[in-house]
Amino acid sequence: MSEAASARSRLTADRAAGIAPLEPMLRAWLPAQRWFAGKGRAISRLTTVSAADLLPPGSTPGLLHVLLDVDGDCYQLLLGIRPSLPPALAPTLIGHAEEGPYAGRVIYEALGDPRLAAMLLERLRSPGALGPLRFDRDPATPIPAGLTPRPLSGEQTNSSLIYGDSFILKVFRRVGPGVNPDLELPRALAAAGCARVPAPVAWYEAEPPGGEALTLGVLQPYLRGSDDGWQLALRRLGAGEDFTAEAHALGRATAEVHSALAAALPTVALGPEQTARLAAGMTARLAATAREVAALRPYEAGLRGAFDALAASRGTGVAAQRIHGDLHLGQTLRTLDGSWSLIDFEGEPARPLADRRRPEPAVRDIAGILRSFDYAARSHRPFAPAWADDCRAAFCEGYARTTGRDPREDPVLLRAYETDKAVYEARYESRHRPDWLHVPMAAIRRLSEPARPAHRVPPTPPAPGTLSAHPLPHPKPPRRPLA
């Protein structure tokens, strides 16, 4: 270990020791956070992985970066430290330190403090190492000083800050070793010239001694004035307006992203054994959900038929590639010029990071969007099934317009992924939003019925200058992922 690295390690150890007296207040505060995965159970183990001052020691306010191991999961905290808390920051309170180096100080959530949020952006403007942390940026994109921060409202599994309507910083809360796809994939797409995804401007990581780096945060352009795809769909539906043109355009945008990812990063072709394992995983998730969600049990046998059909297809050459991994209308933006962008490439945060970075069939993303149209239609009173059906068809037609292959041409694979997604939704709604359980249950009833013979979808030639997403007969040689 170099002298500088050794010094950073000693500093981190000293700071980590200072966190121990704060552990009781953190144990009480963490379970109440939206992004904490361990809700509903007591914390049995909480240890400090690393700690680093982002401002000179003794600064008021102070800014402390902490990584905690909580029952095997690693969480990122940014703690503010003050002698007393101004009334405007009262909602950010974590607790009052009574012992240790912070005795007599107030500990609070730093991202709620505009002064400390501004200091975090300053660190991103100045690349380099600070204790166990490393800050990096794209030198081609200027980041002005003095941008006013504000938190992004709404339910999130992470925390996001908007700076001056120019940039948005996503701070990952639950982190793991390896490059987060929300950094890796947008960088790969930017290098490939795909403009459908905002390119990262700056990012920061933790570098534990002897371990793999952990992605902690990503700064990207903020698409000011954009319409959230989910909210836009609901407004159109509520006004009784057609949404098929937008769905068609979104299908084309999704296909462009898939084609660019397939060209930029390694792909594989799933053989019969891999396809059978894929179906077995879906069947196992169904069984686990049926044990938990009583309403699903009468349909379990029928749902299993979709996965049995996938296993029996013994498919060869099914293309698997890097995908979005958690695509739905809420992960899309329609910009001021009317084009669509895809955001939030983190994948499902509950899945291990290594799983989220594996190649999968692109139809997983497609099934997510198709289910999202159904969610929108089911949220409307009265239920508008024709609206959802028209949007689903338009999306698939738009996708085919770019790739030359309509997703409906492989009904067995598409049905299996739609069923798997509906099963996931049933478990999620049962746990977190019981009032919404009727939405996936309607799909589950439909999908549990025997599959109807699929109508023949005429092939659509790809638009000029686009890539075909036909299954690849041979895997590409692996490339180093962008970090």
C-alpha positions as a printed NumPy array, in Angstrom:
array([[  0.   ,   0.   ,   0.   ],
       [  1.331,   3.462,  -0.924],
       [  2.038,   6.05 ,   1.764],
       [ -0.91 ,   8.16 ,   0.586],
       [ -3.234,   5.147,   0.582],
       [ -2.019,   4.155,   4.036],
       [ -2.703,   7.646,   5.335],
       [ -6.224,   7.586,   3.85 ],
       [ -6.838,   4.205,   5.48 ],
       [ -5.75 ,   5.524,   8.898],
       [ -7.961,   8.6  ,   8.48 ],
       [-10.934,   6.43 ,   7.54 ],
       [-10.356,   4.19 ,  10.575],
       [-10.243,   7.223,  12.873],
       [-13.461,   8.639,  11.431],
       [-15.17 ,   5.227,  11.573],
       [-14.371,   4.932,  15.27 ],
       [-16.083,   8.274,  15.792],
       [-19.317,   6.93 ,  14.28 ],
       [-19.784,   4.245,  16.948],
       [-21.491,   6.606,  19.469],
       [-23.999,   7.569,  16.728],
       [-25.147,   4.008,  16.107],
       [-28.19 ,   4.052,  18.457],
       [-29.715,   7.081,  16.718],
       [-28.962,   5.594,  13.273],
       [-30.655,   2.334,  14.272],
       [-33.802,   4.308,  15.095],
       [-33.64 ,   6.561,  12.028],
       [-32.807,   4.122,   9.233],
       [-35.989,   1.969,   9.26 ],
       [-38.113,   5.079,   8.671],
       [-36.348,   5.972,   5.416],
       [-38.085,   5.283,   2.096],
       [-34.897,   3.798,   0.626],
       [-34.127,   1.425,   3.516],
       [-34.716,  -2.204,   2.5  ],
       [-34.991,  -3.669,   5.981],
       [-38.391,  -2.262,   6.942],
       [-40.429,  -4.315,   9.344],
       [-37.556,  -5.989,  11.126],
       [-35.122,  -4.942,  13.825],
       [-31.535,  -4.167,  12.862],
       [-29.292,  -6.831,  14.339],
       [-25.894,  -5.694,  13.039],
       [-24.706,  -2.193,  12.178],
       [-21.026,  -1.503,  11.55 ],
       [-19.138,   1.32 ,   9.883],
       [-17.414,   0.402,   6.616],
       [-15.844,   3.821,   6.045],
       [-16.22 ,   7.439,   7.076],
       [-14.703,  10.604,   5.619],
       [-15.056,  14.349,   6.197],
       [-16.021,  16.109,   2.961],
       [-15.202,  19.468,   4.577],
       [-12.205,  20.334,   6.77 ],
       [-12.668,  19.025,  10.341],
       [-14.205,  21.681,  12.552],
       [-16.209,  23.294,   9.715],
       [-19.685,  24.518,  10.619],
       [-21.719,  22.912,   9.317],
       [-19.705,  19.731,   8.953],
       [-20.309,  17.141,   6.239],
       [-19.517,  13.507,   6.973],
       [-19.727,  10.717,   4.399],
       [-20.463,   7.277,   5.885],
       [-20.842,   3.76 ,   4.506],
       [-22.658,   1.42 ,   6.902],
       [-22.996,  -2.345,   6.836],
       [-26.543,  -3.006,   8.036],
       [-27.255,  -6.729,   8.31 ],
       [-25.155,  -7.437,   5.236],
       [-26.377,  -4.532,   3.088],
       [-24.175,  -1.484,   2.507],
       [-25.822,   1.949,   2.782],
       [-24.504,   5.408,   1.985],
       [-25.238,   8.249,   4.412],
       [-24.338,  11.93 ,   4.214],
       [-24.504,  13.416,   7.698],
       [-24.621,  17.086,   8.576],
       [-23.142,  18.249,  11.889],
       [-24.087,  21.525,  13.631],
       [-24.125,  22.911,  17.182],
       [-27.872,  23.491,  16.725],
       [-30.366,  23.002,  13.934],
       [-32.16 ,  25.968,  12.306],
       [-35.963,  25.602,  12.309],
       [-36.018,  25.221,   8.514],
       [-33.926,  22.052,   8.835],
       [-36.003,  20.479,  11.622],
       [-37.376,  17.713,   9.309],
       [-33.815,  16.541,   8.633],
       [-32.999,  15.779,  12.294],
       [-31.482,  12.374,  13.049],
       [-30.475,  12.918,  16.669],
       [-28.267,  14.611,  19.254],
       [-24.812,  13.168,  19.927],
       [-24.077,  12.691,  23.606],
       [-20.686,  10.975,  23.406],
       [-17.614,  10.803,  21.219],
       [-16.086,  13.448,  18.963],
       [-19.51 ,  14.877,  18.031],
       [-20.809,  15.19 ,  21.607],
       [-23.096,  18.188,  21.998],
       [-23.712,  18.399,  18.236],
       [-26.845,  17.818,  16.187],
       [-26.638,  15.068,  13.543],
       [-28.955,  15.456,  10.557],
       [-29.591,  14.414,   6.937],
       [-27.123,  16.527,   4.961],
       [-28.912,  16.374,   1.613],
       [-31.741,  18.427,   3.126],
       [-29.342,  21.297,   3.855],
       [-28.842,  23.543,   0.782],
       [-25.369,  24.616,   2.008],
       [-24.123,  21.048,   2.272],
       [-25.852,  19.946,  -0.934],
       [-24.021,  22.791,  -2.686],
       [-20.707,  21.604,  -1.218],
       [-21.314,  18.123,  -2.617],
       [-21.604,  19.621,  -6.096],
       [-18.349,  21.512,  -5.531],
       [-16.63 ,  18.204,  -4.802],
       [-17.963,  16.838,  -8.088],
       [-16.606,  19.896,  -9.916],
       [-13.103,  19.107,  -8.615],
       [-12.   ,  15.548,  -9.482],
       [ -9.682,  13.725,  -7.126],
       [ -9.469,  11.474,  -4.077],
       [-10.707,  12.318,  -0.599],
       [-10.187,   9.584,   1.966],
       [-11.81 ,   6.428,   0.563],
       [-13.754,   8.469,  -2.031],
       [-12.871,   9.31 ,  -5.615],
       [-14.607,  12.081,  -7.588],
       [-14.516,  12.072, -11.392],
       [-16.161,  13.976, -14.237],
       [-16.414,  14.409, -17.978],
       [-14.006,  17.262, -18.759],
       [-15.93 ,  18.169, -21.913],
       [-19.023,  19.272, -19.963],
       [-18.74 ,  22.442, -17.859],
       [-20.397,  22.472, -14.431],
       [-21.017,  26.076, -13.342],
       [-20.389,  27.066,  -9.748],
       [-23.096,  28.339,  -7.443],
       [-26.04 ,  26.316,  -8.764],
       [-28.886,  26.289,  -6.233],
       [-29.809,  22.769,  -5.072],
       [-33.258,  21.449,  -4.292],
       [-34.376,  17.897,  -3.468],
       [-36.447,  15.976,  -5.992],
       [-39.812,  15.149,  -4.446],
       [-41.717,  11.898,  -4.801],
       [-41.108,   8.284,  -3.846],
       [-37.597,   7.125,  -4.615],
       [-35.375,   4.21 ,  -3.734],
       [-32.452,   6.667,  -3.715],
       [-32.095,  10.419,  -3.129],
       [-31.907,  12.994,  -5.918],
       [-30.976,  16.673,  -6.001],
       [-31.623,  19.152,  -8.808],
       [-29.031,  21.893,  -9.265],
       [-30.266,  25.088, -10.841],
       [-32.551,  23.297, -13.319],
       [-29.359,  22.235, -15.126],
       [-28.249,  18.975, -13.506],
       [-29.681,  16.173, -11.401],
       [-27.583,  14.183,  -8.935],
       [-28.707,  10.711,  -7.956],
       [-27.194,   9.587,  -4.653],
       [-27.405,   5.799,  -4.387],
       [-28.423,   4.669,  -0.932],
       [-28.033,   0.89 ,  -1.066],
       [-24.707,   0.225,  -2.776],
       [-22.623,  -2.78 ,  -3.744],
       [-19.274,  -3.617,  -5.334],
       [-19.058,  -2.961,  -9.06 ],
       [-20.067,  -0.227, -11.493],
       [-23.718,   0.697, -11.084],
       [-25.622,   0.265, -14.386],
       [-26.932,   3.824, -13.999],
       [-23.355,   4.982, -14.615],
       [-22.113,   2.187, -16.861],
       [-24.934,   2.054, -19.409],
       [-25.474,   5.801, -19.996],
       [-21.694,   6.177, -20.496],
       [-21.712,   3.331, -23.001],
       [-24.679,   4.859, -24.822],
       [-23.04 ,   8.282, -24.894],
       [-19.872,   6.762, -26.353],
       [-22.03 ,   5.028, -28.984],
       [-23.655,   8.32 , -29.95 ],
       [-27.132,   7.425, -28.628],
       [-28.85 ,  10.629, -27.539],
       [-31.884,   8.933, -25.973],
       [-30.26 ,   8.83 , -22.52 ],
       [-28.711,  11.796, -20.649],
       [-24.934,  11.268, -20.496],
       [-23.216,  11.304, -17.066],
       [-21.426,  14.561, -16.333],
       [-19.732,  13.609, -13.05 ],
       [-19.773,  10.752, -10.564],
       [-18.159,   9.576,  -7.355],
       [-17.169,   6.189,  -5.986],
       [-15.773,   4.552,  -2.869],
       [-12.538,   2.606,  -3.101],
       [-12.283,   0.301,  -0.097],
       [ -8.762,  -1.104,   0.449],
       [ -8.395,  -4.335,  -1.505],
       [-12.026,  -4.29 ,  -2.666],
       [-13.974,  -3.437,  -5.801],
       [-15.113,   0.164,  -6.238],
       [-18.698,   1.087,  -5.319],
       [-20.618,   3.653,  -7.393],
       [-22.106,   6.208,  -4.997],
       [-23.592,   8.978,  -7.129],
       [-24.084,  10.169, -10.718],
       [-24.649,  13.728, -11.994],
       [-26.521,  14.047, -15.304],
       [-28.195,  16.844, -17.276],
       [-31.649,  17.709, -15.978],
       [-34.187,  17.657, -18.81 ],
       [-36.093,  20.73 , -17.694],
       [-39.688,  20.953, -18.857],
       [-39.902,  17.274, -19.75 ],
       [-43.071,  15.292, -19.196],
       [-42.871,  12.176, -17.054],
       [-44.238,   9.387, -19.268],
       [-46.534,   8.038, -16.549],
       [-48.052,  11.412, -15.707],
       [-48.413,  12.302, -19.382],
       [-50.251,   9.037, -20.085],
       [-52.602,   9.614, -17.152],
       [-53.398,  13.147, -18.305],
       [-54.171,  11.971, -21.836],
       [-56.275,   9.11 , -20.526],
       [-58.185,  11.373, -18.143],
       [-58.93 ,  13.798, -20.976],
       [-60.104,  10.962, -23.214],
       [-57.269,  11.666, -25.654],
       [-55.385,   9.236, -27.85 ],
       [-51.876,   8.198, -26.802],
       [-50.919,   5.883, -29.659],
       [-48.632,   8.368, -31.418],
       [-46.629,   8.813, -28.236],
       [-46.589,   5.04 , -27.619],
       [-45.317,   4.432, -31.152],
       [-42.552,   7.023, -30.703],
       [-41.625,   5.511, -27.335],
       [-41.357,   2.102, -28.986],
       [-38.903,   3.527, -31.507],
       [-36.87 ,   5.218, -28.756],
       [-36.698,   1.998, -26.722],
       [-35.558,   0.056, -29.781],
       [-32.847,   2.619, -30.487],
       [-31.503,   2.234, -26.948],
       [-31.58 ,  -1.569, -27.161],
       [-29.81 ,  -1.538, -30.519],
       [-27.114,   0.818, -29.241],
       [-26.532,  -1.289, -26.119],
       [-26.285,  -4.473, -28.209],
       [-23.671,  -2.817, -30.394],
       [-21.66 ,  -1.28 , -27.536],
       [-21.574,  -4.073, -24.934],
       [-21.266,  -7.884, -25.005],
       [-24.236,  -9.986, -26.052],
       [-24.902, -13.709, -25.736],
       [-27.26 , -16.201, -27.383],
       [-29.327, -18.254, -24.929],
       [-29.369, -21.96 , -25.729],
       [-31.881, -24.596, -24.594],
       [-30.312, -25.123, -21.162],
       [-30.149, -21.395, -20.448],
       [-33.738, -20.945, -21.592],
       [-34.831, -23.764, -19.271],
       [-32.995, -22.128, -16.353],
       [-34.675, -18.83 , -17.184],
       [-38.097, -20.513, -17.042],
       [-37.171, -22.301, -13.811],
       [-36.324, -18.99 , -12.169],
       [-39.691, -17.565, -13.186],
       [-41.454, -20.666, -11.83 ],
       [-39.605, -20.357,  -8.516],
       [-40.598, -16.7  ,  -8.172],
       [-44.2  , -17.644,  -8.88 ],
       [-44.161, -20.317,  -6.163],
       [-42.634, -17.932,  -3.622],
       [-45.183, -15.231,  -4.423],
       [-48.108, -17.685,  -4.204],
       [-46.986, -18.581,  -0.68 ],
       [-47.075, -14.913,   0.256],
       [-50.047, -13.568,  -1.743],
       [-53.162, -15.63 ,  -1.122],
       [-55.125, -13.969,  -3.93 ],
       [-52.694, -15.359,  -6.49 ],
       [-52.93 , -19.02 ,  -5.449],
       [-56.029, -19.988,  -7.495],
       [-54.174, -18.893, -10.648],
       [-50.783, -20.446,  -9.922],
       [-51.226, -23.518, -12.132],
       [-52.434, -21.445, -15.068],
       [-49.602, -18.945, -14.727],
       [-47.065, -21.751, -14.592],
       [-48.182, -22.725, -18.078],
       [-46.474, -19.653, -19.538],
       [-43.168, -20.695, -17.987],
       [-43.618, -24.348, -18.957],
       [-44.183, -23.241, -22.556],
       [-40.955, -21.242, -22.453],
       [-39.001, -24.216, -21.086],
       [-40.575, -26.524, -23.71 ],
       [-39.695, -24.166, -26.54 ],
       [-36.065, -25.249, -26.2  ],
       [-35.221, -21.983, -27.857],
       [-31.819, -21.442, -29.375],
       [-30.293, -18.174, -30.378],
       [-32.456, -15.968, -28.17 ],
       [-30.431, -12.785, -27.905],
       [-29.512, -11.552, -24.451],
       [-27.896,  -8.172, -23.95 ],
       [-27.603,  -5.33 , -21.479],
       [-31.009,  -3.741, -20.967],
       [-32.681,  -1.113, -18.811],
       [-33.916,  -3.76 , -16.388],
       [-36.803,  -1.857, -14.746],
       [-38.491,  -0.08 , -17.639],
       [-41.944,   1.434, -17.216],
       [-43.6  ,   4.721, -18.133],
       [-42.237,   6.39 , -15.01 ],
       [-38.696,   5.783, -16.301],
       [-39.338,   7.738, -19.5  ],
       [-39.404,  11.453, -20.287],
       [-40.863,  13.252, -23.268],
       [-38.675,  16.293, -23.836],
       [-39.736,  19.736, -25.006],
       [-38.992,  18.85 , -28.63 ],
       [-41.398,  15.906, -28.438],
       [-38.77 ,  13.154, -28.39 ],
       [-38.486,  10.431, -25.747],
       [-35.626,   9.759, -23.343],
       [-35.068,   6.789, -21.033],
       [-33.751,   7.368, -17.515],
       [-32.833,   5.469, -14.331],
       [-30.806,   2.542, -15.653],
       [-30.155,   1.221, -12.161],
       [-32.474,  -1.771, -12.663],
       [-34.54 ,  -3.216,  -9.834],
       [-32.687,  -2.051,  -6.691],
       [-33.806,  -5.139,  -4.751],
       [-31.818,  -7.415,  -7.085],
       [-28.089,  -7.931,  -6.428],
       [-25.906,  -5.648,  -8.522],
       [-24.204,  -8.596, -10.261],
       [-27.622,  -9.858, -11.432],
       [-28.588,  -6.438, -12.765],
       [-25.431,  -6.326, -14.886],
       [-26.072,  -9.654, -16.628],
       [-27.321,  -9.747, -20.246],
       [-31.037, -10.53 , -20.549],
       [-33.526, -10.713, -23.44 ],
       [-34.629,  -7.22 , -24.46 ],
       [-38.227,  -8.4  , -24.23 ],
       [-37.972,  -7.979, -20.447],
       [-37.966,  -4.2  , -20.947],
       [-40.763,  -4.446, -23.497],
       [-42.935,  -6.447, -21.106],
       [-42.374,  -3.757, -18.458],
       [-43.697,  -1.012, -20.735],
       [-46.645,  -3.108, -21.878],
       [-47.591,  -3.771, -18.256],
       [-47.237,  -0.042, -17.559],
       [-49.875,   0.802, -20.181],
       [-52.179,  -1.641, -18.43 ],
       [-51.43 ,   0.008, -15.07 ],
       [-52.372,   3.402, -16.488],
       [-55.626,   2.104, -17.978],
       [-56.565,   0.302, -14.741],
       [-56.006,   3.508, -12.741],
       [-58.752,   5.192, -14.772],
       [-62.453,   4.975, -13.96 ],
       [-64.066,   3.426, -15.871],
       [-61.371,   0.966, -16.936],
       [-60.218,   1.715, -20.483],
       [-59.031,  -1.639, -21.913],
       [-59.141,  -0.435, -25.532],
       [-56.817,   2.475, -24.657],
       [-54.258,   0.048, -23.183],
       [-54.575,  -2.387, -26.101],
       [-54.073,   0.386, -28.652],
       [-51.021,   1.726, -26.801],
       [-49.488,  -1.741, -26.496],
       [-49.929,  -2.363, -30.22 ],
       [-48.547,   1.064, -31.144],
       [-45.498,   0.574, -28.932],
       [-44.706,  -2.798, -30.526],
       [-45.201,  -1.364, -34.007],
       [-42.848,   1.523, -33.198],
       [-40.272,  -0.922, -31.851],
       [-40.537,  -2.995, -35.035],
       [-40.21 ,   0.117, -37.185],
       [-36.679,   0.544, -35.829],
       [-35.501,  -3.066, -35.531],
       [-37.504,  -4.879, -38.186],
       [-38.821,  -7.357, -35.603],
       [-42.106,  -7.008, -33.763],
       [-41.896,  -8.277, -30.147],
       [-45.233, -10.042, -30.674],
       [-43.56 , -12.361, -33.185],
       [-42.231, -14.37 , -30.22 ],
       [-45.436, -14.777, -28.18 ],
       [-44.048, -17.508, -25.903],
       [-41.131, -15.371, -24.701],
       [-43.226, -12.202, -24.429],
       [-46.014, -13.955, -22.488],
       [-43.511, -15.492, -20.075],
       [-41.955, -12.114, -19.309],
       [-45.318, -10.371, -18.968],
       [-46.435, -13.085, -16.572],
       [-43.22 , -12.842, -14.558],
       [-43.668,  -9.075, -14.34 ],
       [-47.295,  -9.382, -13.203],
       [-46.242, -11.855, -10.498],
       [-43.572,  -9.399,  -9.305],
       [-46.187,  -6.626,  -9.246],
       [-48.565,  -8.75 ,  -7.164],
       [-45.905,  -9.301,  -4.526],
       [-44.885,  -5.633,  -4.513],
       [-48.444,  -4.317,  -4.222],
       [-49.336,  -6.858,  -1.545],
       [-46.407,  -5.661,   0.546],
       [-46.455,  -1.925,  -0.084],
       [-49.747,  -0.796,  -1.682],
       [-52.558,  -3.293,  -1.01 ],
       [-55.088,  -0.903,  -2.566],
       [-53.325,  -1.417,  -5.912],
       [-53.288,  -5.223,  -5.8  ],
       [-56.328,  -5.371,  -8.085],
       [-54.229,  -4.005, -10.975],
       [-51.764,  -6.914, -11.31 ],
       [-54.49 ,  -9.367, -10.296],
       [-56.516,  -8.405, -13.373],
       [-53.513,  -9.254, -15.539],
       [-52.899, -12.451, -13.592],
       [-56.431, -13.641, -14.273],
       [-55.962, -12.937, -17.983],
       [-52.499, -14.482, -18.212],
       [-53.54 , -17.617, -16.325],
       [-55.933, -18.545, -19.128],
       [-54.665, -20.768, -21.984],
       [-52.758, -18.772, -24.555],
       [-54.718, -17.94 , -27.667],
       [-53.118, -18.596, -31.063],
       [-51.087, -15.536, -31.923],
       [-52.015, -13.623, -35.046],
       [-49.29 , -13.249, -37.585],
       [-47.616,  -9.871, -37.325],
       [-46.292,  -8.767, -40.697],
       [-42.562,  -8.013, -40.568],
       [-41.65 ,  -4.353, -40.453],
       [-38.447,  -3.226, -42.171],
       [-36.099,  -1.265, -39.936],
       [-35.854,   2.45 , -40.458],
       [-32.802,   3.567, -42.446],
       [-29.613,   3.759, -40.41 ],
       [-30.829,   1.619, -37.5  ],
       [-29.592,  -1.708, -36.193],
       [-31.529,  -4.936, -36.322],
       [-32.309,  -6.615, -33.007],
       [-32.737, -10.114, -34.467],
       [-31.326, -12.871, -32.234],
       [-27.58 , -13.184, -32.641],
       [-26.301, -16.616, -33.699],
       [-23.002, -16.243, -31.854],
       [-21.961, -14.267, -28.797],
       [-19.805, -11.206, -29.231],
       [-16.37 , -11.174, -27.624],
       [-16.541,  -9.47 , -24.24 ],
       [-15.384,  -5.896, -23.872],
       [-14.224,  -4.073, -20.793],
       [-17.18 ,  -2.259, -19.215],
       [-16.895,   1.521, -19.029],
       [-16.145,   2.669, -15.509]])
